[in-house]
């Protein structure tokens, strides 16, 4: 057998689901949706304000998809769940940002 060809050992292959890319993408989309109202006023209101309705579903999906990846990577030394951790963090911040804003808006009045 050639040294270039090695048997694929399923125990040493990384699970493609455990990378956290889905959580990262959803977290970035949730955080980016906050910037849509600041787009130029020439755009229709549907383009400027509709993404705000998607923030909470995107946040919850980012957290729900990222937590299993973090739990799966907890006991292993060779895995780096940076993407999943970042996605969960962005999802949590995107959920907390409107709540903090509402607290200060109604608390100051």
LOMARFI-295679 format. One record per atom (N, C-alpha, C): residue number from 0; residue in three letters; atom name; z, y, x negated. Coordinates in nm, 4 decimals, m for minus. Example, Ala and Ser with C-alpha at 12.3 -4.5 7.8 and 13.67 -1.06 7.14 Angstrom:
// LOMARFI-295679
ATOM   seq   type   atom          w          v          u
ATOM     0    Ala      N     0.7800    m0.5690    m1.3190
ATOM     0    Ala     CA     0.7800    m0.4500    m1.2300
ATOM     0    Ala      C     0.7800    m0.3300    m1.3200
ATOM     1    Ser      N     0.7080    m0.2250    m1.2850
ATOM     1    Ser     CA     0.7140    m0.1060    m1.3670
ATOM     1    Ser      C     0.7870     0.0030    m1.2900
//
This chain:
// LOMARFI-295679
ATOM   seq   type   atom          w          v          u
ATOM     0    Unk      N     0.0000    m0.1165    m0.0835
ATOM     0    Unk     CA     0.0000     0.0000     0.0000
ATOM     0    Unk      C     0.0000     0.1238    m0.0887
ATOM     1    Unk      N    m0.0766     0.2201    m0.0524
ATOM     1    Unk     CA    m0.0866     0.3437    m0.1289
ATOM     1    Unk      C     0.0423     0.4250    m0.1159
ATOM     2    Unk      N     0.0681     0.5023    m0.2179
ATOM     2    Unk     CA     0.1880     0.5857    m0.2124
ATOM     2    Unk      C     0.1700     0.7029    m0.1166
ATOM     3    Unk      N     0.0441     0.7340    m0.0826
ATOM     3    Unk     CA     0.0202     0.8424     0.0112
ATOM     3    Unk      C     0.0438     0.7984     0.1552
ATOM     4    Unk      N     0.0199     0.6713     0.1802
ATOM     4    Unk     CA     0.0414     0.6195     0.3141
ATOM     4    Unk      C     0.1816     0.5615     0.3225
ATOM     5    Unk      N     0.2559     0.6128     0.4140
ATOM     5    Unk     CA     0.3900     0.5613     0.4352
ATOM     5    Unk      C     0.4045     0.5259     0.5815
ATOM     6    Unk      N     0.4878     0.4290     0.6062
ATOM     6    Unk     CA     0.5124     0.3905     0.7445
ATOM     6    Unk      C     0.5860     0.5037     0.8155
ATOM     7    Unk      N     0.5425     0.5276     0.9347
ATOM     7    Unk     CA     0.6082     0.6313     1.0134
ATOM     7    Unk      C     0.7361     0.5736     1.0721
ATOM     8    Unk      N     0.8465     0.6205     1.0214
ATOM     8    Unk     CA     0.9758     0.5751     1.0695
ATOM     8    Unk      C     1.0189     0.6673     1.1831
ATOM     9    Unk      N     1.0329     0.6162     1.3053
ATOM     9    Unk     CA     1.0665     0.7046     1.4169
ATOM     9    Unk      C     1.2041     0.7694     1.4018
ATOM    10    Unk      N     1.2917     0.7106     1.3232
ATOM    10    Unk     CA     1.4243     0.7696     1.3065
ATOM    10    Unk      C     1.4194     0.8941     1.2198
ATOM    11    Unk      N     1.3174     0.9076     1.1359
ATOM    11    Unk     CA     1.3091     1.0223     1.0469
ATOM    11    Unk      C     1.2116     1.1292     1.0952
ATOM    12    Unk      N     1.1460     1.1049     1.2063
ATOM    12    Unk     CA     1.0555     1.2058     1.2593
ATOM    12    Unk      C     1.1332     1.3020     1.3483
ATOM    13    Unk      N     1.0968     1.4274     1.3387
ATOM    13    Unk     CA     1.1633     1.5281     1.4201
ATOM    13    Unk      C     1.1073     1.5252     1.5607
ATOM    14    Unk      N     1.1944     1.5353     1.6569
ATOM    14    Unk     CA     1.1538     1.5379     1.7963
ATOM    14    Unk      C     1.0862     1.6725     1.8245
ATOM    15    Unk      N     0.9620     1.6721     1.8748
ATOM    15    Unk     CA     0.8944     1.7995     1.8962
ATOM    15    Unk      C     0.9621     1.8848     2.0021
ATOM    16    Unk      N     1.0405     1.8237     2.0898
ATOM    16    Unk     CA     1.1094     1.9021     2.1916
ATOM    16    Unk      C     1.2308     1.9745     2.1360
ATOM    17    Unk      N     1.2788     1.9363     2.0206
ATOM    17    Unk     CA     1.4039     1.9910     1.9698
ATOM    17    Unk      C     1.3836     2.1117     1.8788
ATOM    18    Unk      N     1.2703     2.1724     1.8825
ATOM    18    Unk     CA     1.2452     2.2863     1.7943
ATOM    18    Unk      C     1.2930     2.4175     1.8534
ATOM    19    Unk      N     1.3028     2.4282     1.9836
ATOM    19    Unk     CA     1.3509     2.5506     2.0462
ATOM    19    Unk      C     1.2460     2.6575     2.0657
ATOM    20    Unk      N     1.1192     2.6229     2.0500
ATOM    20    Unk     CA     1.0127     2.7220     2.0636
ATOM    20    Unk      C     1.0030     2.7729     2.2073
ATOM    21    Unk      N     1.0180     2.6847     2.3040
ATOM    21    Unk     CA     1.0124     2.7268     2.4442
ATOM    21    Unk      C     1.1220     2.8259     2.4785
ATOM    22    Unk      N     1.2407     2.7997     2.4298
ATOM    22    Unk     CA     1.3520     2.8906     2.4531
ATOM    22    Unk      C     1.3271     3.0254     2.3866
ATOM    23    Unk      N     1.2729     3.0239     2.2667
ATOM    23    Unk     CA     1.2441     3.1484     2.1958
ATOM    23    Unk      C     1.1388     3.2300     2.2695
ATOM    24    Unk      N     1.0332     3.1658     2.3157
ATOM    24    Unk     CA     0.9264     3.2372     2.3860
ATOM    24    Unk      C     0.9794     3.2978     2.5159
ATOM    25    Unk      N     1.0581     3.2211     2.5912
ATOM    25    Unk     CA     1.1135     3.2732     2.7161
ATOM    25    Unk      C     1.2113     3.3879     2.6905
ATOM    26    Unk      N     1.2912     3.3770     2.5864
ATOM    26    Unk     CA     1.3838     3.4852     2.5526
ATOM    26    Unk      C     1.3118     3.6117     2.5119
ATOM    27    Unk      N     1.2055     3.5981     2.4350
ATOM    27    Unk     CA     1.1276     3.7157     2.3934
ATOM    27    Unk      C     1.0583     3.7788     2.5143
ATOM    28    Unk      N     1.0046     3.6959     2.6045
ATOM    28    Unk     CA     0.9408     3.7500     2.7250
ATOM    28    Unk      C     1.0413     3.8224     2.8134
ATOM    29    Unk      N     1.1625     3.7677     2.8246
ATOM    29    Unk     CA     1.2656     3.8328     2.9054
ATOM    29    Unk      C     1.3054     3.9668     2.8447
ATOM    30    Unk      N     1.3186     3.9707     2.7139
ATOM    30    Unk     CA     1.3548     4.0968     2.6484
ATOM    30    Unk      C     1.2391     4.1973     2.6548
ATOM    31    Unk      N     1.1159     4.1499     2.6454
ATOM    31    Unk     CA     1.0003     4.2395     2.6497
ATOM    31    Unk      C     0.9765     4.2957     2.7895
ATOM    32    Unk      N     1.0223     4.2249     2.8926
ATOM    32    Unk     CA     1.0022     4.2726     3.0295
ATOM    32    Unk      C     1.0788     4.4008     3.0559
ATOM    33    Unk      N     1.1839     4.4271     2.9779
ATOM    33    Unk     CA     1.2576     4.5527     2.9948
ATOM    33    Unk      C     1.1757     4.6732     2.9521
ATOM    34    Unk      N     1.0765     4.6546     2.8698
ATOM    34    Unk     CA     0.9951     4.7666     2.8233
ATOM    34    Unk      C     0.8811     4.8025     2.9156
ATOM    35    Unk      N     0.8533     4.7215     3.0150
ATOM    35    Unk     CA     0.7393     4.7475     3.1034
ATOM    35    Unk      C     0.7506     4.8777     3.1831
ATOM    36    Unk      N     0.8675     4.9191     3.2319
ATOM    36    Unk     CA     0.8717     5.0485     3.3028
ATOM    36    Unk      C     0.8393     5.1678     3.2127
ATOM    37    Unk      N     0.8452     5.1509     3.0826
ATOM    37    Unk     CA     0.8154     5.2596     2.9908
ATOM    37    Unk      C     0.6673     5.2660     2.9537
ATOM    38    Unk      N     0.5864     5.1801     3.0144
ATOM    38    Unk     CA     0.4416     5.1857     2.9919
ATOM    38    Unk      C     0.3861     5.3136     3.0539
ATOM    39    Unk      N     0.2645     5.3549     3.0183
ATOM    39    Unk     CA     0.2086     5.4793     3.0741
ATOM    39    Unk      C     0.2005     5.4751     3.2264
ATOM    40    Unk      N     0.2159     5.5915     3.2873
ATOM    40    Unk     CA     0.2157     5.6006     3.4333
ATOM    40    Unk      C     0.0778     5.5782     3.4929
ATOM    41    Unk      N    m0.0257     5.5759     3.4115
ATOM    41    Unk     CA    m0.1609     5.5512     3.4617
ATOM    41    Unk      C    m0.1769     5.4071     3.5091
ATOM    42    Unk      N    m0.0921     5.3181     3.4604
ATOM    42    Unk     CA    m0.0979     5.1782     3.5047
ATOM    42    Unk      C    m0.0409     5.1658     3.6448
ATOM    43    Unk      N    m0.0898     5.0695     3.7217
ATOM    43    Unk     CA    m0.0369     5.0528     3.8572
ATOM    43    Unk      C     0.1104     5.0078     3.8541
ATOM    44    Unk      N     0.1844     5.0398     3.9596
ATOM    44    Unk     CA     0.3262     5.0028     3.9635
ATOM    44    Unk      C     0.3500     4.8527     3.9540
ATOM    45    Unk      N     0.2546     4.7738     3.9998
ATOM    45    Unk     CA     0.2705     4.6288     3.9912
ATOM    45    Unk      C     0.2805     4.5841     3.8460
ATOM    46    Unk      N     0.2038     4.6453     3.7591
ATOM    46    Unk     CA     0.2064     4.6103     3.6163
ATOM    46    Unk      C     0.3339     4.6635     3.5506
ATOM    47    Unk      N     0.3806     4.7788     3.5950
ATOM    47    Unk     CA     0.4961     4.8411     3.5307
ATOM    47    Unk      C     0.6292     4.7833     3.5778
ATOM    48    Unk      N     0.6416     4.7462     3.7049
ATOM    48    Unk     CA     0.7724     4.7091     3.7570
ATOM    48    Unk      C     0.7865     4.5626     3.7965
ATOM    49    Unk      N     0.6785     4.4909     3.8170
ATOM    49    Unk     CA     0.6887     4.3496     3.8555
ATOM    49    Unk      C     0.7572     4.2633     3.7495
ATOM    50    Unk      N     0.7345     4.2854     3.6182
ATOM    50    Unk     CA     0.8050     4.2019     3.5198
ATOM    50    Unk      C     0.9569     4.2128     3.5257
ATOM    51    Unk      N     1.0095     4.3208     3.5811
ATOM    51    Unk     CA     1.1550     4.3312     3.5940
ATOM    51    Unk      C     1.2114     4.2267     3.6899
ATOM    52    Unk      N     1.1307     4.1843     3.7869
ATOM    52    Unk     CA     1.1753     4.0804     3.8790
ATOM    52    Unk      C     1.1783     3.9435     3.8110
ATOM    53    Unk      N     1.1085     3.9295     3.7014
ATOM    53    Unk     CA     1.1043     3.8023     3.6305
ATOM    53    Unk      C     1.2088     3.7900     3.5206
ATOM    54    Unk      N     1.2853     3.8946     3.4956
ATOM    54    Unk     CA     1.3809     3.8931     3.3849
ATOM    54    Unk      C     1.4854     3.7846     3.4039
ATOM    55    Unk      N     1.5511     3.7800     3.5186
ATOM    55    Unk     CA     1.6573     3.6808     3.5387
ATOM    55    Unk      C     1.6064     3.5371     3.5341
ATOM    56    Unk      N     1.4953     3.5045     3.6012
ATOM    56    Unk     CA     1.4470     3.3661     3.5863
ATOM    56    Unk      C     1.4104     3.3303     3.4425
ATOM    57    Unk      N     1.3499     3.4239     3.3697
ATOM    57    Unk     CA     1.3156     3.3968     3.2300
ATOM    57    Unk      C     1.4412     3.3787     3.1449
ATOM    58    Unk      N     1.5430     3.4589     3.1714
ATOM    58    Unk     CA     1.6686     3.4480     3.0953
ATOM    58    Unk      C     1.7350     3.3132     3.1187
ATOM    59    Unk      N     1.7463     3.2763     3.2439
ATOM    59    Unk     CA     1.8124     3.1494     3.2743
ATOM    59    Unk      C     1.7346     3.0314     3.2170
ATOM    60    Unk      N     1.6023     3.0378     3.2238
ATOM    60    Unk     CA     1.5215     2.9293     3.1658
ATOM    60    Unk      C     1.5375     2.9251     3.0136
ATOM    61    Unk      N     1.5458     3.0398     2.9494
ATOM    61    Unk     CA     1.5631     3.0428     2.8040
ATOM    61    Unk      C     1.6952     2.9792     2.7646
ATOM    62    Unk      N     1.8001     3.0079     2.8381
ATOM    62    Unk     CA     1.9312     2.9511     2.8070
ATOM    62    Unk      C     1.9334     2.8018     2.8382
ATOM    63    Unk      N     1.8791     2.7634     2.9529
ATOM    63    Unk     CA     1.8818     2.6224     2.9931
ATOM    63    Unk      C     1.7956     2.5373     2.9007
ATOM    64    Unk      N     1.6831     2.5896     2.8534
ATOM    64    Unk     CA     1.5982     2.5117     2.7635
ATOM    64    Unk      C     1.6495     2.5125     2.6205
ATOM    65    Unk      N     1.7265     2.6132     2.5827
ATOM    65    Unk     CA     1.7738     2.6221     2.4455
ATOM    65    Unk      C     1.9019     2.5458     2.4188
ATOM    66    Unk      N     1.9899     2.5364     2.5173
ATOM    66    Unk     CA     2.1178     2.4687     2.4951
ATOM    66    Unk      C     2.1042     2.3211     2.4594
ATOM    67    Unk      N     2.0183     2.2433     2.5258
ATOM    67    Unk     CA     2.0042     2.1032     2.4818
ATOM    67    Unk      C     1.9534     2.0901     2.3386
ATOM    68    Unk      N     1.8676     2.1813     2.2959
ATOM    68    Unk     CA     1.8202     2.1779     2.1568
ATOM    68    Unk      C     1.9338     2.2076     2.0604
ATOM    69    Unk      N     2.0204     2.2995     2.0977
ATOM    69    Unk     CA     2.1359     2.3289     2.0127
ATOM    69    Unk      C     2.2319     2.2107     2.0072
ATOM    70    Unk      N     2.2552     2.1470     2.1209
ATOM    70    Unk     CA     2.3447     2.0308     2.1234
ATOM    70    Unk      C     2.2858     1.9151     2.0441
ATOM    71    Unk      N     2.1542     1.8979     2.0526
ATOM    71    Unk     CA     2.0886     1.7889     1.9811
ATOM    71    Unk      C     2.0956     1.8102     1.8300
ATOM    72    Unk      N     2.0923     1.9351     1.7869
ATOM    72    Unk     CA     2.0924     1.9650     1.6437
ATOM    72    Unk      C     2.2334     1.9804     1.5871
ATOM    73    Unk      N     2.3356     1.9730     1.6700
ATOM    73    Unk     CA     2.4712     1.9991     1.6253
ATOM    73    Unk      C     2.5180     1.9003     1.5194
ATOM    74    Unk      N     2.4964     1.7717     1.5379
ATOM    74    Unk     CA     2.5491     1.6719     1.4457
ATOM    74    Unk      C     2.4637     1.6428     1.3246
ATOM    75    Unk      N     2.3440     1.6973     1.3175
ATOM    75    Unk     CA     2.2546     1.6658     1.2063
ATOM    75    Unk      C     2.2575     1.7780     1.1035
ATOM    76    Unk      N     2.2473     1.7387     0.9772
ATOM    76    Unk     CA     2.2505     1.8385     0.8711
ATOM    76    Unk      C     2.1132     1.8944     0.8383
ATOM    77    Unk      N     2.0080     1.8159     0.8623
ATOM    77    Unk     CA     1.8751     1.8584     0.8201
ATOM    77    Unk      C     1.8021     1.9430     0.9237
ATOM    78    Unk      N     1.8572     1.9613     1.0416
ATOM    78    Unk     CA     1.7874     2.0402     1.1427
ATOM    78    Unk      C     1.8335     2.1852     1.1365
ATOM    79    Unk      N     1.7436     2.2731     1.1731
ATOM    79    Unk     CA     1.7720     2.4158     1.1736
ATOM    79    Unk      C     1.7338     2.4710     1.3107
ATOM    80    Unk      N     1.8301     2.4840     1.4001
ATOM    80    Unk     CA     1.7978     2.5284     1.5372
ATOM    80    Unk      C     1.7899     2.6799     1.5509
ATOM    81    Unk      N     1.7227     2.7450     1.4583
ATOM    81    Unk     CA     1.7170     2.8911     1.4590
ATOM    81    Unk      C     1.6416     2.9408     1.5814
ATOM    82    Unk      N     1.5318     2.8778     1.6146
ATOM    82    Unk     CA     1.4532     2.9219     1.7302
ATOM    82    Unk      C     1.5311     2.9064     1.8592
ATOM    83    Unk      N     1.5961     2.7926     1.8759
ATOM    83    Unk     CA     1.6739     2.7705     1.9973
ATOM    83    Unk      C     1.7908     2.8684     2.0046
ATOM    84    Unk      N     1.8561     2.8908     1.8937
ATOM    84    Unk     CA     1.9694     2.9842     1.8912
ATOM    84    Unk      C     1.9232     3.1263     1.9238
ATOM    85    Unk      N     1.8087     3.1666     1.8705
ATOM    85    Unk     CA     1.7559     3.3000     1.8980
ATOM    85    Unk      C     1.7136     3.3127     2.0438
ATOM    86    Unk      N     1.6515     3.2088     2.0985
ATOM    86    Unk     CA     1.6115     3.2114     2.2394
ATOM    86    Unk      C     1.7306     3.2205     2.3327
ATOM    87    Unk      N     1.8361     3.1456     2.3049
ATOM    87    Unk     CA     1.9559     3.1511     2.3877
ATOM    87    Unk      C     2.0205     3.2891     2.3757
ATOM    88    Unk      N     2.0242     3.3431     2.2560
ATOM    88    Unk     CA     2.0834     3.4756     2.2355
ATOM    88    Unk      C     2.0041     3.5832     2.3097
ATOM    89    Unk      N     1.8716     3.5813     2.2991
ATOM    89    Unk     CA     1.7900     3.6801     2.3701
ATOM    89    Unk      C     1.8028     3.6643     2.5216
ATOM    90    Unk      N     1.8079     3.5403     2.5687
ATOM    90    Unk     CA     1.8260     3.5169     2.7119
ATOM    90    Unk      C     1.9595     3.5681     2.7607
ATOM    91    Unk      N     2.0652     3.5427     2.6845
ATOM    91    Unk     CA     2.1978     3.5906     2.7233
ATOM    91    Unk      C     2.2057     3.7425     2.7192
ATOM    92    Unk      N     2.1468     3.8039     2.6180
ATOM    92    Unk     CA     2.1477     3.9503     2.6104
ATOM    92    Unk      C     2.0661     4.0129     2.7226
ATOM    93    Unk      N     1.9558     3.9500     2.7589
ATOM    93    Unk     CA     1.8731     4.0035     2.8671
ATOM    93    Unk      C     1.9427     3.9891     3.0020
ATOM    94    Unk      N     2.0328     3.8931     3.0164
ATOM    94    Unk     CA     2.1122     3.8820     3.1389
ATOM    94    Unk      C     2.2237     3.9858     3.1376
ATOM    95    Unk      N     2.2866     4.0040     3.0227
ATOM    95    Unk     CA     2.4012     4.0941     3.0143
ATOM    95    Unk      C     2.3629     4.2420     3.0147
ATOM    96    Unk      N     2.2458     4.2760     2.9672
ATOM    96    Unk     CA     2.2050     4.4161     2.9578
ATOM    96    Unk      C     2.2051     4.4863     3.0941
ATOM    97    Unk      N     2.1447     4.4300     3.1990
ATOM    97    Unk     CA     2.1510     4.4998     3.3283
ATOM    97    Unk      C     2.2923     4.5025     3.3864
ATOM    98    Unk      N     2.3707     4.3995     3.3591
ATOM    98    Unk     CA     2.5073     4.3992     3.4102
ATOM    98    Unk      C     2.5919     4.5067     3.3439
ATOM    99    Unk      N     2.5752     4.5257     3.2147
ATOM    99    Unk     CA     2.6474     4.6322     3.1446
ATOM    99    Unk      C     2.6008     4.7683     3.1936
ATOM   100    Unk      N     2.4706     4.7830     3.2150
ATOM   100    Unk     CA     2.4183     4.9101     3.2648
ATOM   100    Unk      C     2.4756     4.9406     3.4033
ATOM   101    Unk      N     2.4788     4.8392     3.4927
ATOM   101    Unk     CA     2.5352     4.8600     3.6264
ATOM   101    Unk      C     2.6834     4.8945     3.6193
ATOM   102    Unk      N     2.7556     4.8306     3.5295
ATOM   102    Unk     CA     2.8980     4.8585     3.5153
ATOM   102    Unk      C     2.9216     5.0041     3.4742
ATOM   103    Unk      N     2.8466     5.0521     3.3757
ATOM   103    Unk     CA     2.8647     5.1895     3.3316
ATOM   103    Unk      C     2.8086     5.2899     3.4337
ATOM   104    Unk      N     2.7036     5.2524     3.5044
ATOM   104    Unk     CA     2.6436     5.3431     3.6028
ATOM   104    Unk      C     2.7374     5.3642     3.7215
ATOM   105    Unk      N     2.7915     5.2557     3.7745
ATOM   105    Unk     CA     2.8791     5.2671     3.8902
ATOM   105    Unk      C     3.0249     5.2935     3.8482
ATOM   106    Unk      N     3.0611     5.2576     3.7284
ATOM   106    Unk     CA     3.1973     5.2830     3.6820
ATOM   106    Unk      C     3.2198     5.4292     3.6462
ATOM   107    Unk      N     3.1154     5.4969     3.6028
ATOM   107    Unk     CA     3.1294     5.6373     3.5630
ATOM   107    Unk      C     3.1315     5.7284     3.6849
ATOM   108    Unk      N     3.0812     5.6817     3.7990
ATOM   108    Unk     CA     3.0687     5.7668     3.9179
ATOM   108    Unk      C     3.1869     5.7678     4.0062
//
